[in-house]
Amino acid sequence: MTLNVIEIRKDFPILQKTVRGGKQLVYLDSGATSQKPNQVIEAESNFYRLHNAAAHRGAHQLAEEATDAFEGARRSVASFLVAQEEEIIFTKSATESINLLAYSMGNAPEGNRFAIKPGDRIVVSEMEHHANLIPWQELAKRTGAELSWFSIDDEGRLDLSKIEQIIDTKTKVVAVTHQSNVLGTINPLRSITTRAHEVGAVVVLDACQSAPHLPLNVAELDVDFLAFSGHKALGPTGIGVLWGRAELLDELPPFLFGGSMIETVTMTDSTWAKAPRKFEAGVPNMAQAVGLQAGLEYLQRIGLSKIHDHEMLLTERLINGLSAIEDVQIFGPKTLNSRGGVISFSVSGIHPHDLGQFLDNQGIAVRTGHHCAWPLNKALGVQSTTRASFYLYNLESEIDVLLEEIGSAQRYFGTKK
């Protein structure tokens, strides 16, 4: 069954906006951040309007309501990932979630399973977003561990031909993206998780580009930690999620210290509360969590599988259209096999920034640049690309408008008559 995109769009007030002299907004940058439906906007504002108080603090009614709302959001995220409530940690972003892991591992004392030492190995991939690369680079520098990585092949997929040499017996952490934010590639997790667990390593999954678009079940993914951003999943900014296996969260040292994350405190020592509170120091981002709950419930009502199928229709339409335009290069898989609704491309003779500005003047919002993936761009042999990314509210007609205006840009810049 196809999505009723026309009806869905009515829930997103910003999509009714006109830009650049009255042109209809064509928003093709959901890989950077999604637009927000009225249900999310109202959920967040209603928290402030009706229930605002500090969760887990105070004995009055508003504090109880705020706590119930915040913990209700945790239950909703757990349902979304088919996980346990106590395994869900709220952060301010997926970037903070991954940094939480890297810093906590760096703080682990000798003898703790997460302690990283010289001679240990941390494995990433060449297609990682900086948020899932730099924290591990820095952890390796601080501890003397070795950083190793998977390269990409000519199709834009991970080269796993040397997986046993890369994930060797010294490996403690394997941190990979589920779906590339540049190439759209969905990575073959089973091969990676099986090998990582064979050598006793933990697997950290960056699910920022997959959680908003695919049905996820953490048990079936067979990973140990998972991070995603609320703002890419219809939710507000300022809210991220870290999921971890309960037994691993019990062993992991805390990241931030302060109120709410403690069990006991004296003037000389402290003990920690159990997860998830151990990792949620300070007054939490309550309204944002409530907004995220509304966003995830919206996605579940429509159905993640239906959303992915819709995005694949759009992806196929754009791949076919770009392939028919002379002097256009697509980066990443050119088939729909194991890929998501993100397409990066270049147009010969037109700098991506110039193309992005031209398209913006026509009301089309795309992303241009290195997409926070400099090593991947180097592997592709480019400095930057233009990226279109789709979501449940995009129309097939918007793909046609993009294709038409790429042709107009070629004529404008004189690269095609």
Backbone hydrogen bonds in HBPLUS format (Angstrom, degrees):
<---DONOR---> <-ACCEPTOR-->    atom                        ^
c    i                          cat <-CA-CA->   ^        H-A-AA   ^      H-
h    n   atom  resd res      DA  || num        DHA   H-A  angle D-A-AA Bond
n    s   type  num  typ     dist DA aas  dist angle  dist       angle   num
A0008-ILE N   A0004-ASN O   3.04 MM   4  6.36 161.4  2.08 151.4 157.4     1
A0009-ARG N   A0005-VAL O   2.88 MM   4  6.00 160.9  1.91 154.5 158.1     2
A0010-LYS N   A0007-GLU O   3.12 MM   3  5.41 141.4  2.28 103.6 114.2     3
A0011-ASP N   A0008-ILE O   2.97 MM   3  5.68 158.8  2.02 120.7 126.9     4
A0012-PHE N   A0009-ARG O   3.07 MM   3  5.33 161.4  2.11 109.7 115.6     5
A0038-ASN N   A0011-ASP O   2.69 MM  27  5.50 143.4  1.82 151.4 163.3     6
A0015-LEU N   A0012-PHE O   3.08 MM   3  5.74 147.2  2.19 118.7 127.1     7
A0016-GLN N   A0013-PRO O   3.10 MM   3  5.66 163.3  2.13 115.1 120.4     8
A0017-LYS N   A0014-ILE O   3.04 MM   3  5.33 160.7  2.08 111.1 116.2     9
A0025-LEU N   A0017-LYS O   3.21 MM   8  6.03 162.6  2.24 157.5 154.8    10
A0019-VAL N   A0023-LYS O   2.67 MM   4  5.18 157.5  1.72 152.4 155.7    11
A0023-LYS N   A0019-VAL O   2.75 MM   4  5.18 139.8  1.91 158.4 155.4    12
A0026-VAL N   A0363-GLY O   2.82 MM 337  5.95 157.8  1.87 161.4 156.7    13
A0365-ALA N   A0026-VAL O   2.83 MM 339  6.10 167.6  1.85 160.7 163.8    14
A0028-LEU N   A0365-ALA O   2.87 MM 337  5.49 149.3  1.96 145.6 155.8    15
A0389-SER N   A0028-LEU O   3.00 MM 361  5.16 164.8  2.03 116.4 121.3    16
A0032-ALA N   A0029-ASP O   3.11 MM   3  5.66 152.2  2.19 111.1 118.5    17
A0033-THR N   A0029-ASP O   3.36 MM   4  6.75 164.8  2.38 149.2 151.4    18
A0034-SER N   A0231-HIS O   3.07 MM 197  6.22 159.0  2.11 138.9 145.4    19
A0040-VAL N   A0037-PRO O   3.05 MM   3  5.57 133.3  2.27 112.3 122.9    20
A0041-ILE N   A0037-PRO O   3.22 MM   4  6.57 167.4  2.24 155.7 158.9    21
A0042-GLU N   A0038-ASN O   2.83 MM   4  5.92 165.0  1.85 156.1 159.7    22
A0043-ALA N   A0039-GLN O   3.07 MM   4  6.06 149.1  2.17 130.7 139.3    23
A0044-GLU N   A0040-VAL O   3.07 MM   4  6.28 165.8  2.09 155.8 158.0    24
A0045-SER N   A0041-ILE O   3.08 MM   4  6.24 165.9  2.10 146.1 150.6    25
A0046-ASN N   A0042-GLU O   2.77 MM   4  5.74 153.1  1.84 145.6 153.4    26
A0047-PHE N   A0043-ALA O   3.17 MM   4  6.32 140.5  2.34 136.3 145.1    27
A0048-TYR N   A0044-GLU O   3.42 MM   4  6.82 161.8  2.45 148.7 151.1    28
A0049-ARG N   A0045-SER O   2.85 MM   4  6.02 149.9  1.94 144.3 154.4    29
A0050-LEU N   A0046-ASN O   2.82 MM   4  5.67 152.0  1.89 144.3 148.9    30
A0051-HIS N   A0047-PHE O   2.82 MM   4  4.98 150.4  1.91 132.6 141.9    31
A0057-ARG N   A0054-ALA O   3.28 MM   3  5.59 138.7  2.46 134.0 130.0    32
A0064-GLU N   A0060-HIS O   3.10 MM   4  6.45 151.5  2.19 148.7 157.4    33
A0064-GLU N   A0061-GLN O   3.03 MM   3  5.02 114.9  2.47  94.4 110.6    34
A0065-GLU N   A0061-GLN O   2.84 MM   4  6.18 158.2  1.88 155.6 162.0    35
A0066-ALA N   A0062-LEU O   2.83 MM   4  6.06 161.0  1.87 152.2 157.2    36
A0067-THR N   A0063-ALA O   2.94 MM   4  6.07 158.1  1.99 143.4 149.5    37
A0068-ASP N   A0064-GLU O   2.86 MM   4  6.07 162.2  1.89 150.7 155.8    38
A0069-ALA N   A0065-GLU O   2.90 MM   4  6.09 157.8  1.95 148.2 154.2    39
A0070-PHE N   A0066-ALA O   2.92 MM   4  6.09 162.8  1.95 149.2 153.9    40
A0071-GLU N   A0067-THR O   2.90 MM   4  6.04 169.8  1.91 155.5 158.4    41
A0072-GLY N   A0068-ASP O   2.82 MM   4  5.83 139.3  1.98 137.0 149.0    42
A0073-ALA N   A0069-ALA O   3.03 MM   4  6.30 144.5  2.16 141.7 150.1    43
A0074-ARG N   A0070-PHE O   3.17 MM   4  6.58 146.9  2.28 139.2 148.2    44
A0075-ARG N   A0071-GLU O   3.01 MM   4  6.34 155.9  2.07 145.2 150.7    45
A0076-SER N   A0072-GLY O   3.03 MM   4  6.28 150.6  2.11 142.1 150.2    46
A0077-VAL N   A0073-ALA O   2.98 MM   4  6.29 157.4  2.03 152.2 157.0    47
A0078-ALA N   A0074-ARG O   2.93 MM   4  6.17 161.0  1.96 151.4 157.1    48
A0079-SER N   A0075-ARG O   2.95 MM   4  6.20 155.4  2.01 146.7 153.0    49
A0080-PHE N   A0076-SER O   2.95 MM   4  6.19 152.3  2.03 144.0 152.0    50
A0081-LEU N   A0077-VAL O   3.04 MM   4  6.35 145.7  2.16 149.7 157.6    51
A0082-VAL N   A0078-ALA O   2.86 MM   4  5.74 109.0  2.37 137.1 155.3    52
A0083-ALA N   A0078-ALA O   2.79 MM   5  4.73 166.6  1.81 139.7 144.4    53
A0082-VAL N   A0079-SER O   3.18 MM   3  4.80 150.8  2.27  94.4 103.2    54
A0218-VAL N   A0081-LEU O   3.11 MM 137  6.00 166.8  2.12 165.6 162.1    55
A0087-GLU N   A0084-GLN O   2.98 MM   3  5.40 157.6  2.03 113.7 120.8    56
A0088-ILE N   A0085-GLU O   3.09 MM   3  5.63 170.6  2.10 122.2 123.9    57
A0244-GLY N   A0087-GLU O   3.22 MM 157  5.45 148.6  2.32 139.3 148.6    58
A0089-ILE N   A0242-LEU O   2.86 MM 153  5.06 156.3  1.92 151.4 158.3    59
A0242-LEU N   A0089-ILE O   2.88 MM 153  5.06 156.3  1.94 150.8 155.2    60
A0091-THR N   A0240-GLY O   2.94 MM 149  4.74 169.9  1.95 125.0 127.3    61
A0240-GLY N   A0091-THR O   2.78 MM 149  4.74 157.2  1.83 123.0 120.2    62
A0097-SER N   A0093-SER O   3.05 MM   4  6.36 151.0  2.14 140.0 148.5    63
A0098-ILE N   A0094-ALA O   2.99 MM   4  6.30 158.1  2.04 155.2 158.2    64
A0099-ASN N   A0095-THR O   2.99 MM   4  6.20 161.7  2.02 149.3 155.1    65
A0100-LEU N   A0096-GLU O   2.71 MM   4  5.85 149.8  1.80 149.3 157.8    66
A0101-LEU N   A0097-SER O   3.26 MM   4  6.61 155.5  2.32 142.5 147.0    67
A0102-ALA N   A0098-ILE O   3.02 MM   4  6.36 166.6  2.04 152.5 155.7    68
A0103-TYR N   A0099-ASN O   2.82 MM   4  5.90 172.7  1.82 158.6 160.6    69
A0104-SER N   A0100-LEU O   2.88 MM   4  5.87 158.3  1.93 146.4 153.5    70
A0105-MET N   A0101-LEU O   2.89 MM   4  6.03 160.3  1.93 150.8 156.0    71
A0106-GLY N   A0102-ALA O   3.00 MM   4  6.17 150.2  2.09 138.4 147.3    72
A0107-ASN N   A0103-TYR O   2.94 MM   4  6.19 127.6  2.22 139.7 153.6    73
A0107-ASN N   A0104-SER O   3.11 MM   3  5.01 134.2  2.32  92.5 105.3    74
A0108-ALA N   A0105-MET O   3.13 MM   3  5.09 154.1  2.20 100.1 108.1    75
A0112-ASN N   A0109-PRO O   2.99 MM   3  5.67 163.4  2.02 139.2 143.5    76
A0115-ALA N   A0112-ASN O   3.06 MM   3  5.41 166.2  2.08 115.6 120.1    77
A0120-ASP N   A0117-LYS O   3.02 MM   3  5.75 163.7  2.04 143.1 146.4    78
A0146-GLU N   A0120-ASP O   2.80 MM  26  6.17 169.3  1.81 157.5 158.8    79
A0121-ARG N   A0170-LYS O   2.99 MM  49  5.53 145.3  2.11 130.8 125.8    80
A0172-LYS N   A0121-ARG O   2.86 MM  51  5.88 165.7  1.88 162.9 159.9    81
A0122-ILE N   A0146-GLU O   2.80 MM  24  6.15 157.6  1.85 167.2 172.5    82
A0148-SER N   A0122-ILE O   2.87 MM  26  6.17 165.5  1.89 159.7 163.3    83
A0123-VAL N   A0173-VAL O   2.85 MM  50  6.19 169.7  1.86 155.9 158.7    84
A0175-ALA N   A0123-VAL O   2.78 MM  52  6.20 162.6  1.81 170.9 171.6    85
A0124-VAL N   A0148-SER O   2.94 MM  24  6.40 154.2  2.00 147.3 153.3    86
A0150-PHE N   A0124-VAL O   3.06 MM  26  6.58 145.1  2.19 134.4 140.8    87
A0128-GLU N   A0125-SER O   3.38 MM   3  5.73 159.1  2.43 116.2 115.0    88
A0126-GLU N   A0150-PHE O   2.80 MM  24  5.92 144.9  1.92 163.5 169.9    89
A0132-ASN N   A0129-HIS O   2.85 MM   3  5.57 154.4  1.91 124.6 131.6    90
A0130-HIS N   A0372-CYS O   2.80 MM 242  5.51 149.7  1.89 154.5 159.9    91
A0133-LEU N   A0130-HIS O   3.09 MM   3  4.88 161.9  2.12 107.2 107.6    92
A0134-ILE N   A0130-HIS O   2.91 MM   4  5.62 157.9  1.96 146.9 152.5    93
A0136-TRP N   A0133-LEU O   3.09 MM   3  5.48 123.7  2.42 106.3 120.1    94
A0137-GLN N   A0133-LEU O   2.90 MM   4  6.21 150.0  1.99 151.2 161.1    95
A0138-GLU N   A0134-ILE O   2.91 MM   4  6.09 167.9  1.92 160.0 161.4    96
A0139-LEU N   A0135-PRO O   3.00 MM   4  6.17 149.6  2.10 135.3 143.9    97
A0140-ALA N   A0136-TRP O   2.95 MM   4  6.08 160.4  1.99 144.2 149.3    98
A0141-LYS N   A0137-GLN O   2.98 MM   4  6.32 154.6  2.05 147.5 154.8    99
A0142-ARG N   A0138-GLU O   2.92 MM   4  6.14 160.3  1.96 150.8 155.7   100
A0143-THR N   A0139-LEU O   3.03 MM   4  6.11 147.3  2.14 148.6 156.4   101
A0144-GLY N   A0140-ALA O   2.84 MM   4  5.50 134.6  2.04 145.9 154.1   102
A0159-ASP N   A0151-SER O   2.87 MM   8  5.60 168.4  1.89 150.3 148.2   103
A0153-ASP N   A0157-ARG O   2.74 MM   4  5.50 153.0  1.81 155.9 165.1   104
A0156-GLY N   A0153-ASP O   3.05 MM   3  5.40 160.5  2.09 111.7 118.0   105
A0163-ILE N   A0160-LEU O   3.17 MM   3  4.99 148.6  2.27 118.9 113.2   106
A0165-GLN N   A0162-LYS O   3.05 MM   3  5.41 131.3  2.29 107.0 119.9   107
A0166-ILE N   A0162-LYS O   2.94 MM   4  6.18 156.9  2.00 158.2 165.8   108
A0167-ILE N   A0163-ILE O   2.84 MM   4  5.77 166.3  1.86 149.4 153.5   109
A0171-THR N   A0168-ASP O   3.06 MM   3  5.54 165.6  2.08 117.7 122.2   110
A0202-VAL N   A0172-LYS O   3.06 MM  30  6.34 163.1  2.09 139.3 136.8   111
A0174-VAL N   A0202-VAL O   2.86 MM  28  6.20 153.3  1.93 163.8 168.4   112
A0204-VAL N   A0174-VAL O   2.78 MM  30  6.12 160.7  1.82 150.1 156.4   113
A0176-VAL N   A0204-VAL O   3.01 MM  28  6.45 150.6  2.10 173.3 175.6   114
A0206-ASP N   A0176-VAL O   2.94 MM  30  6.13 165.1  1.96 144.5 148.7   115
A0178-HIS N   A0206-ASP O   2.92 MM  28  5.89 163.4  1.94 154.3 148.9   116
A0187-ASN N   A0178-HIS O   2.89 MM   9  5.57 159.4  1.93 154.5 161.4   117
A0180-SER N   A0185-THR O   2.87 MM   5  5.25 152.3  1.95 144.8 151.2   118
A0184-GLY N   A0180-SER O   3.14 MM   4  4.94 142.2  2.29 116.1 125.1   119
A0340-GLY N   A0184-GLY O   2.70 MM 156  4.84 147.5  1.80 134.3 145.7   120
A0186-ILE N   A0338-SER O   2.87 MM 152  4.99 165.8  1.89 133.7 128.8   121
A0189-LEU N   A0187-ASN O   3.01 MM   2  5.76 117.5  2.42 113.3  97.2   122
A0192-ILE N   A0189-LEU O   2.93 MM   3  5.12 113.4  2.38 101.7 118.6   123
A0193-THR N   A0189-LEU O   2.74 MM   4  5.92 171.8  1.75 174.6 176.7   124
A0194-THR N   A0190-ARG O   2.98 MM   4  5.89 161.2  2.01 145.6 151.3   125
A0195-ARG N   A0191-SER O   3.30 MM   4  6.34 166.3  2.32 138.5 142.2   126
A0196-ALA N   A0192-ILE O   2.92 MM   4  6.06 163.2  1.95 151.7 157.3   127
A0197-HIS N   A0193-THR O   2.93 MM   4  5.99 165.6  1.95 149.6 153.2   128
A0198-GLU N   A0194-THR O   3.06 MM   4  6.19 137.7  2.24 139.0 150.6   129
A0199-VAL N   A0196-ALA O   3.23 MM   3  5.56 133.5  2.46 101.3 112.0   130
A0201-ALA N   A0196-ALA O   2.87 MM   5  5.02 153.8  1.94 154.1 145.8   131
A0200-GLY N   A0197-HIS O   3.23 MM   3  4.76 158.6  2.28  93.3  99.6   132
A0224-ASP N   A0203-VAL O   2.99 MM  21  5.21 153.4  2.06 136.9 144.9   133
A0225-PHE N   A0203-VAL O   3.05 MM  22  6.39 146.5  2.16 160.6 160.2   134
A0205-LEU N   A0225-PHE O   2.90 MM  20  6.12 160.0  1.94 135.1 141.3   135
A0227-ALA N   A0205-LEU O   3.00 MM  22  6.42 153.4  2.07 169.5 175.1   136
A0207-ALA N   A0227-ALA O   2.82 MM  20  5.68 153.5  1.89 160.6 169.7   137
A0210-SER N   A0207-ALA O   3.18 MM   3  5.07 146.9  2.29  98.0 107.9   138
A0211-ALA N   A0207-ALA O   2.86 MM   4  5.46 168.3  1.87 147.6 151.7   139
A0213-HIS N   A0210-SER O   2.89 MM   3  5.26 153.4  1.97 116.7 125.5   140
A0214-LEU N   A0210-SER O   2.85 MM   4  5.59 142.4  2.00 174.5 172.6   141
A0220-GLU N   A0217-ASN O   3.01 MM   3  5.38 116.2  2.43 106.5 121.6   142
A0221-LEU N   A0217-ASN O   2.95 MM   4  6.23 149.3  2.05 154.6 164.6   143
A0222-ASP N   A0218-VAL O   3.19 MM   4  6.32 136.3  2.39 137.2 146.6   144
A0222-ASP N   A0219-ALA O   3.26 MM   3  5.24 133.2  2.49  94.1 106.1   145
A0245-ARG N   A0224-ASP O   3.12 MM  21  5.74 148.6  2.22 161.2 162.5   146
A0226-LEU N   A0243-TRP O   2.86 MM  17  5.07 150.6  1.94 143.1 146.5   147
A0243-TRP N   A0226-LEU O   2.76 MM  17  5.07 170.1  1.77 157.3 160.9   148
A0228-PHE N   A0241-VAL O   3.18 MM  13  5.48 151.8  2.27 138.7 145.0   149
A0241-VAL N   A0228-PHE O   2.97 MM  13  5.48 158.5  2.02 168.0 170.1   150
A0230-GLY N   A0239-ILE O   2.93 MM   9  5.39 153.4  2.00 152.7 152.1   151
A0233-ALA N   A0230-GLY O   2.94 MM   3  5.27 156.7  2.00 112.8 120.5   152
A0235-GLY N   A0230-GLY O   2.98 MM   5  4.83 133.1  2.20 157.8 144.2   153
A0248-LEU N   A0245-ARG O   2.94 MM   3  5.33 129.6  2.20 108.9 122.8   154
A0249-LEU N   A0245-ARG O   2.96 MM   4  6.27 157.4  2.01 159.3 166.7   155
A0250-ASP N   A0246-ALA O   3.08 MM   4  6.33 146.8  2.19 146.9 155.4   156
A0251-GLU N   A0248-LEU O   3.09 MM   3  5.23 128.2  2.37  99.0 111.9   157
A0252-LEU N   A0248-LEU O   3.00 MM   4  6.18 136.3  2.20 146.5 159.3   158
A0282-GLY N   A0259-GLY O   2.91 MM  23  5.09 159.2  1.96 135.3 141.7   159
A0273-ALA N   A0261-MET O   3.06 MM  12  5.44 170.7  2.07 119.1 121.9   160
A0263-GLU N   A0271-THR O   2.73 MM   8  5.32 166.8  1.75 133.2 131.9   161
A0271-THR N   A0264-THR O   2.94 MM   7  5.25 157.2  2.00 144.7 146.7   162
A0266-THR N   A0269-ASP O   2.80 MM   3  5.30 166.5  1.82 172.3 169.4   163
A0278-LYS N   A0274-LYS O   3.23 MM   4  5.46 143.0  2.37 111.5 117.9   164
A0279-PHE N   A0276-PRO O   2.96 MM   3  5.75 158.3  2.01 122.8 128.7   165
A0280-GLU N   A0277-ARG O   3.05 MM   3  4.94 172.6  2.05 111.6 112.5   166
A0286-MET N   A0284-PRO O   2.95 MM   2  5.44 128.4  2.22 106.4  91.0   167
A0289-ALA N   A0285-ASN O   3.07 MM   4  6.29 148.3  2.18 142.2 151.2   168
A0290-VAL N   A0286-MET O   3.00 MM   4  6.33 156.6  2.06 153.5 159.7   169
A0291-GLY N   A0287-ALA O   2.93 MM   4  6.20 151.5  2.01 143.4 151.7   170
A0292-LEU N   A0288-GLN O   2.83 MM   4  6.10 153.5  1.90 146.6 153.9   171
A0293-GLN N   A0289-ALA O   2.92 MM   4  6.21 155.3  1.98 146.5 153.1   172
A0294-ALA N   A0290-VAL O   3.16 MM   4  6.49 155.9  2.22 144.5 149.8   173
A0295-GLY N   A0291-GLY O   3.03 MM   4  6.36 151.5  2.11 145.6 153.8   174
A0296-LEU N   A0292-LEU O   2.87 MM   4  6.15 166.0  1.88 163.8 165.8   175
A0297-GLU N   A0293-GLN O   2.94 MM   4  6.09 160.3  1.98 151.3 157.1   176
A0298-TYR N   A0294-ALA O   3.00 MM   4  6.09 145.6  2.12 138.4 147.6   177
A0299-LEU N   A0295-GLY O   3.04 MM   4  6.38 158.3  2.09 148.6 153.6   178
A0300-GLN N   A0296-LEU O   2.93 MM   4  6.19 156.4  1.99 147.2 153.9   179
A0301-ARG N   A0297-GLU O   2.95 MM   4  6.09 149.1  2.05 143.0 150.7   180
A0302-ILE N   A0298-TYR O   3.25 MM   4  6.55 155.8  2.31 148.0 153.3   181
A0303-GLY N   A0299-LEU O   2.78 MM   4  5.94 161.1  1.82 151.0 157.6   182
A0307-ILE N   A0303-GLY O   3.02 MM   4  6.31 151.8  2.10 147.3 155.9   183
A0308-HIS N   A0304-LEU O   2.92 MM   4  6.16 161.8  1.95 150.9 155.0   184
A0309-ASP N   A0305-SER O   2.96 MM   4  6.19 160.6  2.00 147.5 153.0   185
A0310-HIS N   A0306-LYS O   2.98 MM   4  6.18 156.9  2.03 144.8 150.9   186
A0311-GLU N   A0307-ILE O   2.95 MM   4  6.24 161.1  1.99 152.1 157.4   187
A0312-MET N   A0308-HIS O   2.91 MM   4  6.18 145.3  2.03 148.0 157.8   188
A0313-LEU N   A0309-ASP O   3.12 MM   4  6.49 145.1  2.25 144.4 153.0   189
A0313-LEU N   A0310-HIS O   3.10 MM   3  5.20 123.1  2.44  97.1 111.2   190
A0314-LEU N   A0310-HIS O   3.17 MM   4  6.59 156.1  2.23 149.7 155.6   191
A0315-THR N   A0311-GLU O   2.81 MM   4  6.04 154.1  1.88 145.4 153.6   192
A0316-GLU N   A0312-MET O   2.87 MM   4  5.97 166.9  1.89 148.2 151.2   193
A0317-ARG N   A0313-LEU O   3.07 MM   4  6.22 155.2  2.14 140.4 147.5   194
A0318-LEU N   A0314-LEU O   2.97 MM   4  6.25 155.0  2.04 148.6 154.7   195
A0319-ILE N   A0315-THR O   2.85 MM   4  6.06 167.5  1.87 158.0 161.8   196
A0320-ASN N   A0316-GLU O   2.97 MM   4  6.04 168.7  1.98 149.2 152.7   197
A0321-GLY N   A0317-ARG O   2.98 MM   4  6.06 152.5  2.06 136.5 144.9   198
A0322-LEU N   A0318-LEU O   2.78 MM   4  5.89 167.1  1.79 156.5 159.3   199
A0323-SER N   A0319-ILE O   2.93 MM   4  5.99 156.6  1.98 146.9 153.9   200
A0324-ALA N   A0321-GLY O   3.22 MM   3  5.28 139.1  2.40  96.3 107.4   201
A0325-ILE N   A0322-LEU O   3.03 MM   3  5.24 158.9  2.07 107.5 114.3   202
A0348-SER N   A0327-ASP O   2.83 MM  21  5.26 167.7  1.85 163.8 166.3   203
A0329-GLN N   A0346-SER O   2.91 MM  17  5.29 161.6  1.94 150.6 156.8   204
A0346-SER N   A0329-GLN O   2.90 MM  17  5.29 147.2  2.01 144.6 155.0   205
A0331-PHE N   A0344-SER O   2.92 MM  13  5.58 176.8  1.93 154.8 154.1   206
A0390-PHE N   A0341-GLY O   3.05 MM  49  5.50 158.9  2.10 155.7 161.0   207
A0343-ILE N   A0388-ALA O   2.91 MM  45  5.41 166.1  1.92 161.9 166.6   208
A0388-ALA N   A0343-ILE O   2.90 MM  45  5.41 162.6  1.93 155.7 157.0   209
A0345-PHE N   A0386-THR O   2.77 MM  41  5.38 155.8  1.83 153.8 162.1   210
A0386-THR N   A0345-PHE O   2.91 MM  41  5.38 174.8  1.91 165.5 165.7   211
A0350-ILE N   A0347-VAL O   3.06 MM   3  5.71 160.0  2.10 146.0 145.5   212
A0354-ASP N   A0351-HIS O   2.90 MM   3  5.21 118.6  2.29 107.7 123.4   213
A0355-LEU N   A0351-HIS O   2.91 MM   4  6.24 158.9  1.96 158.5 165.6   214
A0356-GLY N   A0352-PRO O   2.82 MM   4  5.97 159.5  1.86 147.1 153.0   215
A0357-GLN N   A0353-HIS O   3.00 MM   4  6.19 152.7  2.08 141.8 148.6   216
A0358-PHE N   A0354-ASP O   2.93 MM   4  6.16 157.0  1.99 146.5 153.1   217
A0359-LEU N   A0355-LEU O   2.86 MM   4  6.11 166.9  1.88 156.7 159.8   218
A0360-ASP N   A0356-GLY O   2.91 MM   4  6.04 152.1  1.98 140.8 149.1   219
A0361-ASN N   A0357-GLN O   3.01 MM   4  6.28 148.5  2.11 144.0 151.5   220
A0362-GLN N   A0359-LEU O   2.89 MM   3  5.07 142.1  2.04 101.4 113.4   221
A0364-ILE N   A0359-LEU O   2.94 MM   5  5.16 161.3  1.97 142.0 135.9   222
A0363-GLY N   A0360-ASP O   2.90 MM   3  4.92 161.4  1.93 107.8 112.4   223
A0367-ARG N   A0387-ARG O   3.03 MM  20  5.04 168.7  2.04 155.4 154.4   224
A0387-ARG N   A0367-ARG O   2.69 MM  20  5.04 164.6  1.71 159.8 160.6   225
A0369-GLY N   A0385-THR O   3.10 MM  16  5.62 144.9  2.23 149.3 159.5   226
A0385-THR N   A0369-GLY O   2.99 MM  16  5.62 155.6  2.05 143.1 141.8   227
A0373-ALA N   A0370-HIS O   3.07 MM   3  5.71 132.5  2.31 115.8 125.7   228
A0377-ASN N   A0373-ALA O   3.05 MM   4  6.38 160.3  2.09 156.6 162.7   229
A0378-LYS N   A0374-TRP O   2.96 MM   4  6.26 158.4  2.00 157.5 163.4   230
A0379-ALA N   A0375-PRO O   3.00 MM   4  6.29 153.4  2.07 143.4 150.4   231
A0380-LEU N   A0376-LEU O   2.91 MM   4  6.22 142.2  2.06 146.2 157.4   232
A0380-LEU N   A0377-ASN O   3.11 MM   3  4.96 121.4  2.47  90.5 105.6   233
A0381-GLY N   A0377-ASN O   2.94 MM   4  6.14 117.6  2.34 137.2 153.6   234
A0382-VAL N   A0377-ASN O   3.03 MM   5  5.36 166.4  2.05 151.0 150.0   235
A0381-GLY N   A0378-LYS O   3.05 MM   3  4.97 143.0  2.20  95.5 106.8   236
A0394-ASN N   A0391-TYR O   3.16 MM   3  5.75 171.9  2.16 124.3 125.0   237
A0398-GLU N   A0395-LEU O   3.06 MM   3  5.28 137.3  2.25 100.5 111.9   238
A0399-ILE N   A0396-GLU O   3.06 MM   3  5.27 128.7  2.33 101.3 114.3   239
A0400-ASP N   A0396-GLU O   3.24 MM   4  6.67 154.3  2.31 147.0 153.8   240
A0401-VAL N   A0397-SER O   2.98 MM   4  6.29 148.7  2.08 142.7 151.0   241
A0402-LEU N   A0398-GLU O   3.05 MM   4  6.28 159.4  2.10 143.9 148.7   242
A0403-LEU N   A0399-ILE O   2.99 MM   4  6.28 165.2  2.01 154.2 157.5   243
A0404-GLU N   A0400-ASP O   2.93 MM   4  6.10 160.4  1.97 147.7 153.4   244
A0405-GLU N   A0401-VAL O   2.96 MM   4  6.15 157.8  2.01 150.8 156.5   245
A0406-ILE N   A0402-LEU O   2.94 MM   4  6.20 139.6  2.11 147.8 159.0   246
A0407-GLY N   A0403-LEU O   3.27 MM   4  6.57 158.8  2.31 147.3 151.4   247
A0408-SER N   A0404-GLU O   3.04 MM   4  6.42 147.2  2.15 138.4 148.3   248
A0409-ALA N   A0405-GLU O   2.85 MM   4  6.03 148.1  1.95 139.4 147.5   249
A0410-GLN N   A0406-ILE O   3.02 MM   4  6.37 151.4  2.10 146.9 154.1   250
A0411-ARG N   A0407-GLY O   3.17 MM   4  6.49 152.9  2.25 145.2 151.8   251
A0412-TYR N   A0408-SER O   2.86 MM   4  6.08 154.9  1.92 147.6 155.5   252
A0413-PHE N   A0409-ALA O   2.87 MM   4  6.00 163.9  1.90 155.5 158.2   253
A0415-THR N   A0410-GLN O   2.85 MM   5  5.06 138.2  2.02 152.6 158.1   254
A0416-LYS N   A0410-GLN O   3.21 MM   6  5.23 132.3  2.45 126.1 118.7   255
A0414-GLY N   A0411-ARG O   3.24 MM   3  4.99 151.9  2.32  94.2 102.4   256
